[in-house]
Amino acid sequence: MMSLLNHIPPVGTAPKAGRLRPWLVAIAVGCVLACGNRYVSAQPAGEAFATWKDVEASPRFKEVVAALKGNGPFNDAAREFVSTIVLPLFEKDDGLAALDDVRKKTRDRLLLVIGNDDAFEQASLLMRDRLNDLARDANQDLLLRVNAMLFIGEQTDKARIPWSPARETLVAAVRDEAVDPAVQIAAVTGLGSHLASLARLNGEQAAAVRDAITSSLPALLPTKPADPDATGEQRSPAVAWLASRGLAMLPVAINPVTPEIAKRLVAMIDDDSWPFDVRVRAASALGRTVGPESGINTGDVVASLRTMAIASLDADRLEAQRLLDLQAYKAGGGGVGGGEGMRFSPRGSVPGFGGFDAGQAPQEDGLSMGVCRRAAWRLYSLGDAIVPDSKKGGLALLFDKDREQEAAEARQLSIALKEFGQALDAEPFGYVLLEALDDLDPAGAKKRAAEDARGDSSEQPAPDASQATPGSEKPDPKPTDSPFGNSPF
């Protein structure tokens, strides 16, 4: 069932139409940066080139590169060439097919061809420091700033291993609240590359990478209240993206976690200002890294996971209800789920079973296959946090021997959550999600059933029997009435 754990839903939510936010630029950092910018830098004094192709074709480039390849020093001529010819290309896109073209070719065709180790370090430091200044310059176009930080994250040594002096710059950007979140996302992407290189490092080098990631975690996993730019009580998509990436890196960087980090993860699990997907990732990270010295109340955390599972399923149900109400409104008053072609389920007349094409949203319950698969991932991940498939760690192992009953209940919850996840993954249909919700929350099931039974009748005044006329005891149905009351479920 590891495929479910590896099915990671997209981080964040799509921006509203007409509101392209800066964080979206950085979330696409792995894609080709081919967008044009609105900023054109001042041309340096003397020779200037519009594109990298022009630079590479120039006699000066060939002269400088030939000298550096031949173990020459990074002298004043080479420094002046990089400062006045190469670096200005990072501040403009006149004629550039893509910003990442200059980024990659500067690294591959200039830095990595340098033969002298000292010259390589000096040139790399110059590029790092100047591009860090660009990335932090609020007066520059954001796309240019993101591209500059991406370069720092992609700097490598001559063996193509992430360049260790870049880490301090990346960590500083992540920890500095004044840095734009889009630039921070680019910095975290770079730190991820450093973490991915652990297998190629010696013990001391690997420890330095882990320390860098660990020092970034408090900034990536904030416990302070939701930021003022968030929509409602939810944290912004950029903050959620950063937290999700931090949670993904955490088990590799530090295992077992310290009590301080464990406390931070528990706080995120219980904080409903975080999106459900982030909270699930926090639970997963805790389950993989928690140890006897973590200092958490295991019983409370397991209870929180059950509560979160129920809340996430119910949120999907309510969102589906809102979607159906909106569809009915747009249809000009057509009843929810009614009309020609109504399909009924063989399971207790629950709509949405076996009657729609794969990849299509079951209109009777409004729960699309995508929503159901996301719910499957959430449920299975929460169950795995309690008893991991890997048989390593997990919250269930932290119960003391005198709390065996609680431990057994936690294991049963893990089994139930995984089974619900597997069922939803196999049949990503609304009725499976709703059955999982009712099984996890039987008390709530009775309340939901009662609300569904009432339908719209609770909102309508009772008919006055004294004003009834013959044949009017049962009023004609309105065209907007649903055959299922007020609920599509």
C-alpha positions in Angstrom: 0.0 0.0 0.0 3.0 2.2 -0.2 1.6 3.6 -3.4 -1.0 5.4 -1.3 1.7 7.0 0.9 3.6 8.1 -2.2 0.4 9.7 -3.7 1.1 13.2 -2.6 -1.7 15.7 -3.3 -0.7 19.1 -4.8 0.5 21.5 -2.2 -1.6 24.6 -1.8 -4.6 25.7 -3.7 -5.0 27.3 -7.1 -5.2 31.1 -7.1 -8.5 32.7 -8.0 -8.9 33.8 -11.6 -7.3 37.1 -12.3 -5.1 36.9 -9.1 -1.7 35.5 -10.1 0.2 35.7 -6.9 4.0 35.8 -6.6 4.2 32.4 -4.8 2.9 30.7 -7.9 6.1 31.7 -9.8 8.3 29.9 -7.3 6.1 26.8 -6.9 6.9 26.2 -10.6 10.6 26.5 -9.9 11.2 23.1 -11.6 9.6 24.2 -14.8 11.2 26.2 -17.6 11.4 29.9 -16.6 10.4 31.3 -19.9 8.3 34.3 -18.8 9.4 37.8 -19.5 10.1 40.3 -16.8 9.2 43.9 -16.5 12.5 45.1 -15.3 15.4 46.0 -17.6 18.7 46.6 -15.8 21.0 49.4 -16.6 23.7 48.4 -19.1 27.2 48.2 -17.6 29.8 50.5 -18.9 31.7 49.2 -21.9 30.8 46.0 -23.7 27.4 44.5 -23.2 25.6 41.4 -24.6 21.9 40.7 -25.0 22.0 36.9 -24.7 24.2 34.1 -23.4 24.8 33.1 -27.0 26.3 36.5 -27.7 28.5 36.2 -24.7 29.7 32.7 -25.6 30.5 33.8 -29.2 32.6 36.8 -28.0 36.5 36.7 -28.1 36.5 37.9 -24.5 34.6 34.8 -23.3 36.9 32.5 -25.2 39.9 34.2 -23.8 38.7 34.2 -20.2 37.5 30.6 -20.3 40.7 29.4 -22.0 42.8 31.0 -19.2 40.6 29.5 -16.5 40.6 26.1 -18.1 44.4 26.2 -18.1 44.6 26.5 -14.3 44.9 30.2 -14.5 43.9 32.4 -11.5 40.6 34.2 -11.1 42.4 37.5 -11.7 41.1 41.0 -12.2 40.3 40.4 -15.8 38.2 37.4 -15.1 36.5 39.1 -12.2 35.7 42.1 -14.3 34.3 39.9 -17.1 32.0 38.0 -14.7 30.9 41.3 -13.0 30.2 43.4 -16.1 29.3 40.8 -18.7 27.9 37.6 -17.1 26.1 38.9 -14.0 24.0 41.6 -15.8 22.4 38.8 -17.8 20.7 37.7 -14.6 19.0 41.1 -14.5 17.5 41.1 -18.0 15.8 38.9 -20.5 16.2 40.8 -23.7 16.3 38.1 -26.3 16.7 35.3 -23.8 14.5 32.3 -24.6 14.4 31.4 -20.9 16.0 32.7 -17.7 17.2 29.2 -16.8 19.3 29.1 -19.9 21.7 31.7 -18.6 21.5 30.1 -15.1 22.5 26.7 -16.3 25.1 27.8 -18.9 26.8 30.1 -16.5 27.3 27.1 -14.2 28.2 24.5 -16.8 30.2 26.5 -19.3 31.9 29.0 -17.1 32.3 27.9 -13.5 32.6 24.1 -13.9 35.3 24.4 -16.5 37.7 26.2 -14.1 40.7 24.1 -13.5 42.3 25.8 -10.5 40.6 25.0 -7.2 41.2 28.4 -5.7 40.0 30.2 -8.8 36.8 28.0 -8.8 36.1 29.0 -5.2 36.6 32.7 -5.8 34.4 32.7 -8.9 31.7 30.7 -7.2 31.8 33.0 -4.1 31.5 36.1 -6.4 28.5 34.6 -8.2 26.8 33.5 -4.9 27.2 36.9 -3.2 26.2 39.0 -6.1 23.1 36.9 -6.9 22.2 36.8 -3.2 22.1 40.6 -3.3 19.9 40.4 -6.4 17.5 37.8 -4.8 17.1 40.1 -1.7 16.5 43.3 -3.7 12.9 44.2 -3.3 13.2 46.7 -6.1 14.0 43.9 -8.6 11.4 41.9 -10.6 10.4 38.9 -8.5 11.1 36.4 -11.3 14.7 37.6 -11.5 15.0 37.3 -7.8 13.7 33.7 -7.8 16.0 32.8 -10.7 19.0 34.3 -8.8 18.3 32.1 -5.7 17.8 29.1 -7.9 21.3 29.5 -9.2 22.7 29.5 -5.7 20.7 26.4 -4.9 22.1 24.7 -8.0 25.7 25.6 -7.5 27.9 22.5 -7.3 31.5 21.7 -6.9 33.5 20.3 -9.8 32.4 16.8 -8.9 28.7 17.9 -9.4 28.0 17.6 -5.7 26.0 20.6 -4.2 28.5 23.3 -3.3 28.7 23.5 0.5 29.3 27.3 0.8 25.9 27.8 -0.8 24.1 26.2 2.2 24.7 29.1 4.6 23.1 31.5 2.0 20.1 29.3 1.4 19.5 28.8 5.2 19.8 32.5 5.8 17.2 33.2 3.2 14.8 30.6 4.6 15.2 32.0 8.1 14.8 35.7 7.2 11.2 36.7 7.4 11.9 39.8 5.3 12.7 37.6 2.3 9.8 37.1 -0.1 8.2 33.7 0.2 8.8 33.0 -3.5 12.5 33.5 -3.0 12.4 31.3 0.1 10.7 28.5 -1.9 13.6 28.7 -4.3 16.1 28.5 -1.4 14.3 25.5 0.1 14.4 23.8 -3.3 18.2 24.2 -3.2 18.4 22.8 0.3 16.5 19.8 -0.9 19.2 19.2 -3.5 21.8 19.3 -0.8 19.8 16.8 1.3 19.4 14.5 -1.7 23.2 14.3 -2.1 23.8 12.7 1.4 24.8 9.3 -0.1 27.7 10.9 -1.9 29.1 12.7 1.2 31.3 11.6 4.0 30.1 11.5 7.6 31.2 15.1 8.5 29.8 16.5 5.3 26.5 14.7 5.7 26.2 16.0 9.3 26.7 19.5 8.1 23.8 19.1 5.6 21.5 17.7 8.3 22.5 20.5 10.7 21.6 23.1 8.0 18.2 21.5 7.4 17.5 21.2 11.1 18.4 24.9 11.7 15.8 25.8 9.0 12.9 23.8 10.5 11.7 26.4 13.0 11.3 28.9 10.1 9.6 26.3 7.9 7.3 25.0 10.6 6.1 28.1 12.4 3.9 27.7 15.4 2.8 31.4 15.6 -0.7 32.3 14.6 -1.7 32.3 10.9 -0.2 35.2 8.9 -2.3 38.2 8.2 -2.3 37.7 4.5 -4.0 34.3 4.8 -7.5 33.8 3.5 -9.8 33.4 6.5 -8.1 31.3 9.1 -6.0 29.4 6.6 -2.3 30.0 6.2 -1.2 31.2 2.8 -0.3 28.7 0.0 3.3 29.8 0.1 3.6 29.1 3.8 1.9 25.8 3.4 4.2 24.9 0.6 7.3 25.7 2.7 5.9 23.7 5.6 5.2 20.7 3.4 8.7 20.7 2.0 10.1 21.1 5.5 8.1 18.1 6.7 9.3 16.0 3.8 12.9 16.8 4.6 12.6 16.4 8.4 12.8 12.6 8.7 16.0 12.5 6.6 17.6 15.4 8.5 16.8 14.4 12.1 15.6 11.1 13.4 14.6 10.7 16.2 13.3 14.2 16.6 14.1 16.4 19.6 11.4 17.2 22.1 11.3 20.7 20.7 10.6 19.5 17.2 8.1 16.9 18.4 6.2 19.6 20.3 6.2 21.7 17.1 4.8 18.8 15.0 2.0 18.1 17.6 1.1 21.8 17.5 0.8 21.7 13.8 -1.4 18.6 13.9 -3.8 20.4 16.3 -3.7 23.7 14.5 -6.7 24.0 12.1 -5.2 27.1 10.5 -3.0 24.7 8.6 -4.6 22.9 5.5 -5.4 19.3 6.2 -2.7 18.1 3.8 0.0 19.9 5.9 -1.4 18.5 9.1 -1.4 15.0 7.7 2.2 15.5 6.6 3.1 16.6 10.2 1.5 13.5 11.6 3.4 11.3 9.1 6.7 13.0 10.0 6.0 12.6 13.7 5.2 8.9 13.3 8.4 8.3 11.4 10.7 10.2 13.8 9.2 10.1 17.2 11.1 8.3 20.0 10.7 7.5 23.7 12.4 10.8 24.6 10.2 13.0 22.5 8.1 14.0 25.5 4.7 13.9 23.8 1.4 12.7 25.2 0.8 9.7 22.9 -2.8 9.2 23.8 -3.7 12.8 23.0 -1.9 12.7 19.7 -3.7 9.5 18.6 -7.0 11.1 19.6 -6.1 14.1 17.5 -5.4 11.9 14.5 -8.9 10.4 14.7 -10.4 13.8 15.1 -8.5 15.1 12.1 -9.6 12.1 10.0 -13.2 12.8 10.8 -12.9 16.5 10.2 -11.2 16.1 6.9 -13.9 13.7 5.6 -16.6 15.9 6.8 -15.0 18.9 5.2 -15.0 17.0 1.9 -18.7 16.2 2.4 -19.6 19.8 3.2 -17.6 21.2 0.2 -19.4 18.7 -2.0 -22.7 19.9 -0.7 -21.8 23.5 -1.5 -20.7 22.5 -5.0 -24.0 20.8 -5.6 -25.9 23.8 -4.3 -24.0 26.0 -6.6 -24.6 23.7 -9.5 -28.3 23.7 -8.8 -28.3 27.5 -8.6 -26.5 27.8 -11.9 -28.9 25.4 -13.5 -31.7 27.8 -12.8 -33.3 26.0 -9.9 -32.9 22.4 -11.1 -33.1 20.0 -8.2 -29.9 18.6 -6.8 -29.2 15.2 -8.0 -32.6 14.9 -9.7 -33.8 14.7 -13.2 -33.5 12.3 -16.1 -30.8 9.7 -15.7 -30.8 9.5 -11.9 -28.7 6.6 -10.8 -29.2 4.7 -7.6 -26.7 2.6 -5.6 -27.3 -1.1 -4.8 -25.9 -0.2 -1.3 -28.8 1.1 0.7 -30.0 3.5 -2.0 -26.9 5.7 -1.5 -26.4 7.7 -4.7 -23.1 7.6 -6.5 -22.3 3.9 -6.6 -21.4 2.2 -9.8 -23.2 4.6 -12.0 -20.7 7.1 -13.4 -17.7 6.9 -15.7 -14.2 6.8 -14.4 -12.6 10.2 -14.1 -16.0 12.0 -13.8 -17.5 13.5 -10.6 -20.5 11.6 -9.3 -23.1 14.3 -9.5 -25.3 12.8 -6.9 -22.9 13.3 -4.1 -20.6 15.9 -5.6 -17.4 14.0 -4.5 -15.0 13.7 -7.4 -12.6 10.9 -7.8 -9.7 13.3 -7.1 -11.2 14.3 -3.8 -11.7 10.6 -2.9 -8.2 9.7 -3.8 -6.9 12.6 -1.7 -9.0 11.3 1.2 -7.5 7.9 0.7 -4.0 9.3 1.0 -4.9 11.2 4.1 -6.5 8.3 5.9 -3.8 5.8 5.0 -1.0 8.3 6.0 -2.7 8.9 9.4 -2.9 5.2 10.0 0.7 4.7 9.0 1.7 7.4 11.5 0.4 5.1 14.3 1.7 1.8 13.0 4.0 2.2 10.0 4.2 -0.3 7.3 8.0 -0.2 7.7 7.6 -1.6 11.2 9.9 1.2 12.4 8.7 3.7 14.9 5.1 4.8 15.1 3.0 6.3 17.8 1.7 2.9 19.0 5.1 1.9 20.3 5.3 4.8 22.7 2.5 3.6 25.1 3.8 2.4 28.4 3.3 -1.3 29.3 0.5 -0.3 31.8 -1.4 1.4 28.9 -1.8 -1.7 26.8 -5.5 -1.1 26.3 -4.8 2.3 24.8 -2.1 0.8 22.6 -4.5 -1.9 21.4 -7.1 0.8 20.6 -4.5 2.8 18.7 -3.5 -0.2 16.7 -7.1 -0.9 15.8 -7.5 2.8 14.7 -4.5 2.4 12.5 -6.0 -0.7 10.9 -9.3 1.0 10.3 -7.7 4.1 8.8 -5.6 2.0 6.5 -8.5 -0.1 5.4 -10.6 3.0 4.7 -7.7 4.4 2.7 -7.3 1.2 0.7 -11.1 1.0 0.0 -11.1 4.6 -1.2 -8.1 4.0 -3.4 -9.7 0.9 -4.9 -13.1 2.6 -5.3 -12.7 6.4 -5.3 -16.4 7.0 -5.1 -18.4 9.2 -2.8 -20.3 6.5 -1.1 -17.1 4.9 0.2 -15.9 8.2 1.6 -19.3 8.7 3.3 -19.3 5.2 4.8 -15.8 5.8 6.2 -17.0 9.0 7.8 -19.9 7.3 9.4 -17.8 4.4 10.6 -15.3 6.7 12.2 -17.9 9.0 13.6 -21.0 7.0 14.5 -22.3 9.8 16.8 -21.9 12.3 14.0 -23.6 9.9 11.6 -26.8 10.0 13.6 -26.7 13.8 13.5 -26.0 13.9 9.8 -28.8 11.5 9.1 -31.2 13.5 11.1 -30.2 16.7 9.3 -30.6 14.9 5.9 -34.0 13.6 6.9 -35.2 17.1 7.8 -34.0 18.5 4.5 -35.5 21.8 3.7 -38.6 21.2 5.8 -37.0 22.7 8.9 -36.6 26.0 7.1 -40.2 26.2 5.8 -43.1 27.3 8.1 -45.6 24.6 9.0 -48.8 24.8 6.8 -51.8 26.3 8.4 -54.4 23.5 8.5 -57.3 25.9 8.9 -56.4 27.5 5.6 -56.2 24.2 3.7 -58.5 23.6 0.8 -59.8 20.3 -0.4 -57.0 18.5 -2.2 -54.3 20.7 -0.9 -53.3 18.6 2.1 -50.1 17.7 0.3 -48.6 20.7 -1.5 -47.2 20.3 -5.0 -43.4 19.9 -5.0 -41.3 22.8 -6.0 -39.1 22.4 -9.0 -36.1 23.1 -6.8 -37.0 20.3 -4.3 -34.6 17.4 -4.2 -36.0 13.9 -3.9 -33.4 13.4 -1.1 -34.4 16.4 1.0 -31.7 19.0 1.6 -28.8 16.5 1.2 -27.4 14.9 -1.8 -26.1 12.1 0.3 
